[in-house]
């Protein structure tokens, strides 16, 4: 299966999940950035009570490598008692991506299963959402290996 077919299939599945109107927490949608080892764009949308879908897109290019990927995560939210707007969450999903090593190093497509664990805070009376998360991965292609993941800070506008 080519990278374009994988990306299209993943996008269709993600779009089907986003068609739910139910609210997961204090906001229905949020878009902004995720800053960590792999900076990118983050979009969250409510699926049903207590759950959200997060899509993270990354693109990076430097003198040695160019890569892009799309991660989709199903996240289950749990409120933290006594802390309005603060939730902890866990979940899982997948990443599909491609990379090219410059100067004759080759290229490949990769696919991984991901876990996620984090904290999510919606600022009261402001359209701002902050999160801190950890996303480890089990890569299946081109080689099978575990990656300990990275920690990321999400800053998003809610609507």
N, C-alpha and C positions, 0 to 999 in steps of 0.2 A: 504494500500500500504506500502510495507516495505521501510526502509531507502535506501537500495541498488537500488530499482526500482526508487525511487524519485531522487536519485543522478544520476543514469543513464539517466533518462528522461531530467533532467536539463542540463546535459553535452551534450546530443544530440542537444537540442535546441540552446545552446550556440555555439556549433560547426557550426551549420547551419548559424548563424549570422556572424561568422568570415570569411565566404567564400567570402565576398565582397572585391574588390580591391580598392575601392574609398578611398581617403584621407580625414580625418576629420580635420586635422590641420597641424602642422609642422613636424609630424612624423607619420609613419604607425603603428608601434608596439612598445611597451615598456614593460619591465619586471623588477621587483625589489621587494622592500618591502613596506609595509604600516605599520606605527608605530603609535600606539594609545592604546586605552583600550584593543583591541584585535590585537596584532601584527600578520602579515601574509605575504603571497606572493601575489603580485599584477601583473596582466597581462592586458594590454590595447591593443586593436586592432581597426583600423579604420573600420567603417561600410559603411558610405556614407559621402558626404560632410557635415561637421559640427556635426557628431555623432560618438561615439565610444562605444565599449562594454568593460567593465572592469570586470574581474573575480578576486575575492579575496578569497584565501584559508587560513583558520586559524586552528591551532591545539595547544592546551594547556593542560598541565597536571601538577598538583601540588599535595600536600598531601591530598586535599579534593575532587577534581573533575578533570575529564578528559573530554574534548570536542573537536569536530572538526566541521567545517562548510564550506560551499561554498556559496559565494554571487555573483550574476550576476547583473550588473547594465548597463542600457542603458543611456548614457550620451550625452546631447546636448550641444555643445560648441559655445561660442560667444566671439569674440575678444574684448579686451579692447583697445579702441582707444588711440594712443600715447604710447602704451606699447608693443613693438614687442615681440612676443612669449608668451604673457600673455593672457589667456582666463579665463572667468568664465563659469561654467557649472552647469547644473541641470539635474535631471533625476529620474529614478526609476528602481526597479528590485525586486529580491526576494533572500531569504536566506533559505537554507535547511541545517540542522545540527543534531547532536546527542550529548548527554552528558551522563555521568555516574558519579553519586555521590559515592565516595568510602566509604568503611566501612558500607555496607548494606543500602545505601541511595537510591538505585534505579537508573533507567536510562530512557531516553525517546528520541524521535525524535521531532524536532521542525521545523516549517515552518513560515516564516514571509514575509511581503511585506515591501520594503524599499524605502525611498526617498534618494536623494543625492543632495548636494549643495556644490560647491567648486571653488577653483582657481587652474589653471594648468599653469605651466611655462616650456617652452622648452628653455634651455640655447643655445644661438646662437653659432654655430661652435663647439659644444660639444655634444656628444651623451647622454646627461643627461636631464631628465625630473623631475620636482618637483611639488608636488601638496599638497594642504591643503583642506580637505573636512570634511563634517558633514553628517553622515548617521543615521537618525532616523529609527525606525522600528515599524510596527504593527504586533505583534506576533499572529498567529492563533492557533497554537498547541504547547504544550499540553494545555495551557490556553490562552485566548485572553487578551492581554494587550498591552499598548503602551510603548515603550522604547524610551527615549529621544535621544538615540544614543550616538556616541562618535565622537570626532574630531580625524582625522588621518593625518599624514604626509607621503606622498608617495615619495620615491626616486627610480627612475627607469633608466635603460639603454635603449636607443632608438635604433631602427634598422628599 
